[in-house]
Amino acid sequence: MDLERSPLALPFPEMPRIAGVTLRVARARYKNWDRCDLTYAELAEGTAVAGVFTKNVCCSTEVEMGREQVQAGRARALIVNAGNSNAFTGYRGREAVEQIMEQVAGHLGCPTSEVFVSSTGVIGVPLPKDKAREGVRAALTADECSWEDAALTIGTTDTFAKGATVAAMLGDTRVTLNGIIKGSGMIAPDMATMLGYIFTDAAVEPAFLQRCLSAANLESFSCITVDSDTSTSDTVLAFATGKAGNSPLASLDDPGADAFMAAMQDICRQLAHLVVRDGEGAQKFIGIAVSGAVSDESARRVGLAIANSPLVKTAIAGGDANWGRVVMAVGKAGEPADRDRLSIGFGGIWAARDGLPLPDYDEAPVAKHLAGQEIDIVVDLGLGEGRATVWTCDLTHGYISINADYRS
């Protein structure tokens, strides 16, 4: 399936090397395509790991095992398979994952628990063990590849490689965070729907790395949606090699810890936005800022009700300033709201305030804003101090075309 590059795509950034990380790719040929589809990241001994995973109860073996593995807090390798999610595949799926873990662990001389595996693609087809074996064998001895090559290899219906890089100063030590991510469809923030990997040379204790990633997730990956569908394979992992030489971060009281947490939040937000920009069939990137809610979580839920509404998303696709559809979405969210306190605006222009359309409302500038690619919707519930921002894209016929042909 040949897909046109998203009009919202951003160029892949220049990303520096991360000491303690070596990337390689290979062809396992999980699907009938002419591209690399297996990614291998080799990590220095002692690398810390943290992760967040899907809440989908029909999750893959890779997710189940990953949840267990992060508890130990250490990693030596990552394998990512593209084209086959290995979800809903029973014992055969687990055997394939265990085979990969044993093969890589044998090569590195490390425990199998330090080898992480992710898979993405079609659900319900067991990962072919013979193809996985040969793909891993090729990857273990392949030449080192670029971050962009690795980002391309983990994709499925993605139309562009997605990566981000952030630097932070931990006292006198400069550390780098690099991230790659895949995701385009089956995107809903029940954690989030994607495979994402963040690598840093900072020295960070596993528990604090987990704290930073979990906190960043709440304001990034858990605040995006393309189609309201939560994948069986969602995984975001963070790896810290410790090669920068800073004093290991163990709590927010440590010098530089706040800078590291801010950097983690920054890179997670950048990666989350890239997924939305590649939403299947997307033509517009939409930010929805909700304020005046009874709590931040309530604001997030209201925002997601708007972001997941097919009527709102198709109106935006058509450039229709139909703020009545936003009213509808707020009302169905199941969160505290008062019709007579509700205010709605587009692109910095209020259409309705305190439950009433503005008498001098001019739709022309709003229509001009909606004709662009970057759309802003603001909602004030007028009830409290809670606020949140979520991100989505419009809904076009392209989404139908991509998903109708997904398995072909």
N, C-alpha and C positions, 0 to 999 in steps of 0.2 A: 504494500500500500504506500504509494508515493504521496507525501503530504507537503503542501506549500508552507514555507516559513511564515510563522505568525507575524502579522504587521506590528505587533507589540513587542517583538523580540528586541533584546539588548545585545550588544556585542560581547563576546566572551572577554573577560578582563585579563590583563597580564598578572599571572599568579606566580609568586616566587616558590622556590623549593622549601619544603618543610623538613628539617633535619630529623631523621628517624623514620621517614616515610618513603617507600619506593612503590611506584605504580606501574603495572603492566596490564596489557589486554591481550585477548586471544579470541579465536573463533571456535565456539563449541557447536555452532550450527543448530541451535535449539529450534529455529524456524528456517523456512526456506528463504533466506535472505543473504545478501552478499555484504556482510559487515561483521565486525567484532561484536560479540555478545557476552563475553565473560571478562570481568574486571577483577584484578588481584592487587590488593594493597598489602605490602609487607611492612610490618611495624617493628620498631626497636624493642628489645627486651625491656620489660617494666612499664610499657605504655599503659596509661590509665584509660578506662573506657566508661562511658555512660550512655544511656539510651532511653528513648521514649517510643512506644509502640501503639499500634492500632487497638481500639476497644472492640472491634468487630469480633463477635464470639465464634465466627467460622474462620478464624485466622489460620495462617499457614504454620507448618512445623518450624520454619525458620524463625517466625515470631515467637512461638512458644519456647523454643530453645534459647533464643536471644534474651528473652526476659530472665531466664535462669542464669545465663552466662554473665550478664552485667552485674549480678550480685557479687561476683568475685572481684570485679573491678579491674581486670587486666586483660590485655589483648595482644596478640602477635600478628594476626592476619585478618583480612576481610576478603571474601569472595562474593561477587554480585553476579547473578545470572539474569539475563534479559531475554524475554520472549516466552517465558514459562513461569507462572507464579508458584507452582508446586503446592497450591492450596487446594484443600478438599481432595487429597490424594492418599489418605490413610497411611498404613505402614510402609507402602512403597515410597511415598514421599519422604518419610523419615529416614528410610534406608539410604536414599540418595544424599540427603544432607549429612548423615553420619559418614558416608563414604568420602565426601568432600573434606570433611573435617579431619578424618584420619589421614587422608592423602597429604594435605597441607601440613598437618602436625608432624607427620613422618619426615617431611622434607625439612622442616625448621627445627625439629627436635624439641617441640613444645607440647604441653598438654592440649588435647582436643578442645577443651573448654575455652582456650584462648583463640580459637579460630571461629570467626563470625561469618555466617552465611545469610545472604538475602537473595530473594528471587522475585521477579516481577513479570507479568504477562498474562497469558490465558489461564483461567481458573479451571481446575478439574482434570488436568492432564499431568500424570506423574512425571517428574523431571527424569529424562532418560539418563540412566546411570552410565551407560557407555559413552554418550556424548559429554557428560559432565567430567568423566575420568580423563578423556582425551583433551578436553578444553583446559582443565586444570593443569595437566601435564605440559601443555604448550605454554600456558601463562607463567608457570614457575621458572621457565628458562627464557622467556621473551625479553626483548630489549625494553629498557625503561621507557615509559611513554609520558606524554604531557598531561597536565590537568584537563585540558580540553578533550583529549582523546578519551580519557577516563569518563568524563561527563557525557560524551557522545555514546559511549559503549553501554552505560547503564540505562539509556533511554528506550522507550517503546514507541508510543505515538508522539513523543516529543518532536517538535520541529526545529529546535535549536538547543545547543549545549548551554547548560546553566551552571554558572560558578560565581563565587564572590570571595573577596579577600579583605581582611581587616587587620590592622596592626594596633598594638597597645603597648604602653610603657608600664612595666611593673617595677617601679623604682627606677633604677638605672638600666634595666634590662628590657630590650625591645623584643616582643613576641609577636608571632604571626598566626592568624587563623585563616585557613583556606577551607572552602566548602564547595561541594558539588551536589547536585540534586536532580532528580527526575520526577516528572509528574505533569499530566496534561488533562486526563479525564479520570473519572471515579475519584473526584476530589471533594472531600467534605471534612470539616475539622473535628473529627472524633479522635483526637490527637492531631491528625491531619492525614492526608492521603498521598503518600509519596515514598520514595527512598531517598534519604539525604545523609550525607556524611561530612563531618567537620573534623579537620585535622589541625592540631596546633603543636608548636614546639615548646609551649609553656609546661612547666612542672606543676601539676595540679593533682591533689589527692582525689581518688575516685569519688568519694562521697561529696566533696565540694564540686567536682565536675558535674555530677548528677544534679546537684542543687542548681547550678547555673543553667544547665540545659533545660531542666524542667521549668524553671522560671521563665526562660526565654521562649519556650514552647507556648506558654499560655498567651503570649502577646504576639505570636507570629504564626506558626503552623496551625494552631488551634483557632485562628481568626481568619482562615481563608476557606473558600468554597467555590467550586465550579458548577457542580451538578447535584449536590446534596448526598452523593453516594460515597460511603466509607469503605475503603479497600480492605481486603483480607490480609494485606502484606505490609501495611504502613510501618515504616521504621526510620528513625533518625538516630544515628550514632555519632558520638563525639569521642575523638581519640586525642590524648595528650602525651606526647613522647618524652617530655621533660628535657629535651636537648638544648633548650635556650639557656639553661644554667641558673635560672632564678631560684630563690628559696621557694620550696613547694608551697602552694596555696592550699590551706586547709579550712579556712573560715573567712568570713567577711572582715574580721578584725586584722587579717594579715595585710601588710603593705602591698598595694597593687591589686588586691582582690576586687575592689569596686571597679577598677578599670577593666579587669578581665571579664567581669560579669557584664559590663556595658558593651564590651566587644562581642561577647557571645550573643547578646540581644540584637546587636546591629547586624551580625552576619546571618542570624536566623531570620530576621525580618527581610533582609535582601533576598535570601533564598526563597522564602515564602512568596514574595511578590513575583519572582521569576516564574514560579509555577502558575500563578494566576495569569500572567502575561502569555502563557502558552496554553491556556485553557482551550480545549478542543473547539475549533470554530470561532474562537474569540476575535472580536474586532475592537473591543473597548475594555479598558481597565477601570474598574469602579471601586472607589473608596467610599465607605459608608460610616460616618462618624455619628455616634449616638451619645447624647448627654442628657442630664436631668433624670436619669433612672434611679431606682431605689438602691441599686448596687452596681458595681462594675460587671458582675456576672449577669445580672439582669439586662444591662445595656448590651452585652455581647450577644445574648440570646435574641434580643429584639433585632440587633443588626443582622444576625444570621437569618432570621425569618424574612427580612427584606432581601438579603443577598440570595436566598434560595428560592425566592418566588419566581416561577416562570413568567408570570404576568409582568412583574417589574423588569426582569431581564430582557424580555422581548420588547417591552416599551423602549428601553434604553437602546436596544439594537436598532429600532426603527426611528430613533431620535424624537420620540413622543414624550413630552413633558407631562405625563399623566401622573400627577402626584397623588391622585386618588388611590392608585395601586399601592403606593407606599403606606397610605392610611390603612388600607386593608391588611397589609402584611404586619404592621404594628399591632393591629387588633387581634390577629390570629396567633400571635407569638406565645400567648399563655403567660405573659408577664404583666405586672402592674402597669396600667396606662389609663390616662384620662383624656377622652376625646376633646374636652374643652380646654385642655392645657397643651395640646399637641401642636408643634411647629415643624414645618418641613421646608427645606430649601435645596436648590441645585446650583452648583458653581458659585457659591457666595451670594446668591439672590434668594430671599425668602419668598415662597409662594403662598404659604399660609402661616399664621401666627395665632396661638392661643385658640385653636379649634376653628378658625375662620379664614377663608381666603382673603388675601389683602385686596382692598378695593382698588388700589393703583397697580396691581400686579401686571407686569408686561411680560408676556411669554416669549417675545422675540429674543432677548439675550439668553434666556434659558435654552431655547431651541438651538441657538448658536453654540452654546456650551456642549449640548448633547451631540452636536455634529462632530465634535472632536474625539480623540482617542482616550483622553484622560478625564474621567467623569467623577465629580464629587457630589455626594448626597449627604445632607446634614439633617438630623432629627433631634429635636429637643422635647423630651417627655414632660418637663416641668414638674417633676415629682421629688427629685433629690439630687445627690452629688455624683451618682454613678455614671461612668462614661467608658466607652470602648470604641475602637475602630476595627472594622472588618473589611475584607477585600474580596471582590468577586469579578466576574466578567459578564458580558452580555451573552444571550442565548440566540444562536443563529442556526440556519439550516446546515451549516458546516458540521455542527455537533452530531446531527442525525446521520449525515453521510459517513463520518468517520466511524461511528459506532455500529452502523448497519453493516459495515464491511470489515469489522475489526479482526475477525478470525481468518479472513481470506488472504 
